[in-house]
Amino acid sequence: MKLVIKIIKNFFSAIWLFIDKRIIVSITRFILSITKKFDKSGKKIENWLSKTNTLLFISLFFAVVIFIVIDQKIITFSENSAEVLKNQEVKVIYNEEAYVVEGIPETVDITLIGKKAELMFAKQSSIHDVSIDLTGLKPGTHKVNVTYKQAMQSIDYKVNPSIATIVIYPKIPEIKTLTLDLLNQDSLSSKLVIDDVIVNNDKVIVKGAEHKLKEVATVKALIDIRNLVKQEEGTTTLKDIPLKAYNNKGEIVDVEIVPDKITADIKITSPSKEIPIRVIPVGDLGFGKAISGIDINETKVTVYGNEDVLAALNYIPLEIDVNELKENRQYKMEIPKPVGVKSMSINNVTINISVGNSVDKEIKGIQIEYRNLNEIYTVQGLSKEDVAVIVGLKGVESVLNQIESTNITAYLDLKGYGEGEHEVEVKVEGTDVKVIYIAKTKKVRIKIIKIN
């Protein structure tokens, strides 16, 4: 009680000081400034204001005015009003191990009705429990009340919605095989690859209503590469990997997963392979000209990527446009990155093409090979000319002198051909890209025979 009286005393003392400093002194100064503009009557007014009784009556007047204002505020403060608490979370009381509940509103609005002073305390209270008690209810559809634990009993309240229609299902367990999903692999160093992922458990239990379990197509462990502490070769353990259930459309299914997190060992390797860079001239040089030399400042490149990708790579082709080229020229080229390769030891090369005068040469007796033939068939040439052909060469003399028959291949592409006699175009190629290879015999006749 003494504390309350002290607070009230201090309150009114503060009001009096405010009136004295901010109002009475200000008004006195204002009146004095006016009286100075008049004659000697200003001194009379000054003498009047300096009297103790005058200041007392003025203070009393303003005190009465302030009292009336505060009294009106108190009356207003004591009147009934309403406050709305929006988006209040709803707690559900039920056996979570045995049942699944659908239809529970995530949030509700609570309207509080009462005196403003009490509403202020009620809003500031930490007690705003909204709950639905399903204890004792069996599987099926039910209408249940949404209850609110009042902070102050003197306040009325309304909950919106006040009734919820819910459905209770038995919770059913089902075992699922876990699949792994690697996220943000691009954040891994370009020279590293994820070689293997070993989880501590590849089986999980999915719990939920029967109709929800039927929606689950897969359960994935979402392994985020950005969570790796170190990016280096070796095995790293990643903990607390979250699990998610998905349907056939890739949408998340709301079911319980036990466990909901796993641990995985991430094996990181850095597979690499050194392969040659093969320069491939594209186009026809100027009339009477041929390539006499190709010099490249880097003949090999180390590529990094998955082992399966590297195994299929034998060289990197680098095409150079030599169309209408008549003299020596230098090219600065970017090396194209093969599909599946993550990184290369070099990305650019400088190539010098030397040009000389072109001459012709022929090599006879190049045996014809057969490619892309179905394994159920065999091939026979219908004459000597259909088994071996003459190949014409165009190039600089010094280059042609080094070409032998073993450097040339003549072949037929028999993809799509079946049993019977056919006339097929002859194709030729060679190991030296500075030479142009021409089949003197354009087509040959063959017979495809089915193997018994």
Secondary structure by P-SEA (a helix, b strand, c coil): caaaaaaaaaaaaaaaaaaacccaaaaaaaaaaaaaacccaaaaaaaaaacaaaaaaaaaaaaaaaaaaaaaaaaaaaccccccccbbbbbbbcccccccccccccbbbbbbbccaaaaaaaaacccbbbbbbccccccccbbbbbbbbcccccccccccccccbbbbbcbbbbbbbbbbbbccccccccccccccccccccbbbbbccaaaaaacccccccccccccccccccbbbbcbbbbbbbcccccccccccccccbbbbbbbbbbbbbbbbbbbbcccccccbbbccccccccbbbbbccaaaaaaccbbbbbbbbcccccccccbbbbbbcccccccccccbbbbbbbbbbbbbbbccbbbbbccccccbbbbbccccccbbbbbbbccaaaaaacccccbbbbbbcccccccbbbbbbbbbcccccbbbbccccbbbbbbbbcc
